[in-house]
Amino acid sequence: MPKRRRQTRSHKVNVPTEILDLIIKELVATTSRYYSPTNDLKTLCLVSKVFLSLSRCYLVKEVELDYDHEKGIGNVRRRRLERLLKDDLQLARHVKKVVFRITDFNELLGLEKSTTDAGKTSSALPECLSNVDSLHIIHNPPDDQLNSSNGIRACRIILRMFNAYHHQITSLHVTRLVIDLEDILKLPSLQHVSSENCSWVSKVDDGSQGNHVHYAAIGVLSMQHQTIPIPPRFSPKSITVRDCDNLPLSMIPFLYDLESIQCFLREFTGIYWDVAVNQIRTPGSNSHGAQVSYSRLRSVEGNDTTPHLLKALSRNAKITNVPAFPALHNLSLDFQEHIPHVTTWAKPLIYELFEHMPSLRILRFNGFSPELRLKTCIKNCANSLQELHLLLHDFVFDEGIQSAHSADVVINLADGLQRASAIGLQSFKLLVLEFEEGLSKGVHEKWKNMTRKAFQKADAVLAALSEKVDSNAGYGSFRELRLCVEKFDDDETWDGKLRKGWEREYWAECFPKLHSSFEARFVSTPFETTYTLVRKVE
């Protein structure tokens, strides 16, 4: 008898496309530093044509174009991507961010020959990417040397290619390039500027004849009495500088729409600040029009060099006796590891700046220590402060010699909160303490005896804030204490459940008053443990 062919039933699930789209959007929304949905999106593209059409648009939100050696794998991938986007204009419209990674300038500079006066090139790729609003130009020189002329030309070619077809580039990030400042000032819609290890230059007139253009670094303009003209339409909302960068921060007083500053420089000096500011020119104005008070500035992040920048910005405000940063809501400062002494925090400079921040709501210190007196920092913003985030670098759990220093850190915190609560803290809601060293069960008792009283003093202050009557809510404003420990004990034989129970007990002893009236939550991940005390809903 002939064998019967087995009939297979197809289990087709009829799910509306709209529901599938919502599921994929939820998947993309879960992106974090621990998870990237890229691989899962690639898998979904192989399921069916419906999933392919819904998923691939998220895979091309950000594309990378590599310019390495002629036969390098980066060039091969880039050419394939270019062909794909040119052949499918509907897909190309989903591209929002383009990252140029340049190792070899040769092929990119070859586009300059086909560039017309209007800036259009024979390459149709920029024309296809009509919805791009973010550009990243990253130079990865093999010998860590910046090529001045090629860097300027490459950056100019890329900007002209995109600016020729549309004027909606709102975000620009450049890394390890030599850039003519004039090329950036021509971008009419630019809102976010980020520069890392770049050398910014400007054309100079040295009196020589011929077509050769001479450039000078922005940092020495004060020596050559050159000026920087700022077009009226150039008004970004955020500026970021990192490492050894010389983006002219003296432009900041003339950027009236600026809302955010990120300054992570290795060095900043304000010695020639007034001279640099006087060299800025704004068309249509006889006076320089520099701001005295930065009424739109909302957020400042940076390292040890940031207070020096803020001091330079607040010079005129101090003379006129007005706050320089009346609308500043977020201040985040990191301790810079290459600076050998933590005492840089203790200089009066940082204390003076808080007088110019009457509306500060969120304060973060990455590297909090006893040398930084918290009560001096927050006394001027006690009425507006809502969140305090402290990362304790020098706080140790397992070395008896340094336990006294660790206790001083907590006492500093408790004293600062107690002093500020006497004059304000009506809006204070959240305290986050992050520890870089893990809890060690073996030396727990020895360390706890040194620090328990310090924690309990902070516990008493926080409990009082939670009970403080609020005229609007009817109860205290303080709502949450979050304790994050980044590392676990190295003993792999220690049972996770036992560790979880021991840490719960330990924190309950350190914060007995909050523990009795708040709800305790404990979350454990491979990267950290988080113990949270949240006020119960009444």
PyMOL commands that set and color helices and strands:
alter all, ss='L'
color gray80, all
select helices_A, chain A and resi 17-29+38-45+49-59+73-87+89-92+106-114+125-128+148-163+181-185+218-224+249-254+273-278+306-313+315-320+342-346+348-356+374-381+400-423+441-467+496-510+512-517
alter helices_A, ss='H'
color red, helices_A
select strands_A, chain A and resi 62-67+97-102+134-139+171-175+178-180+192-196+199-204+214-217+228-229+238-243+260-265+280-281+299-302+330-334+362-366+387-392+430-435+480-485+518-524+529-535
alter strands_A, ss='S'
color yellow, strands_A
deselect
rebuild
show_as cartoon
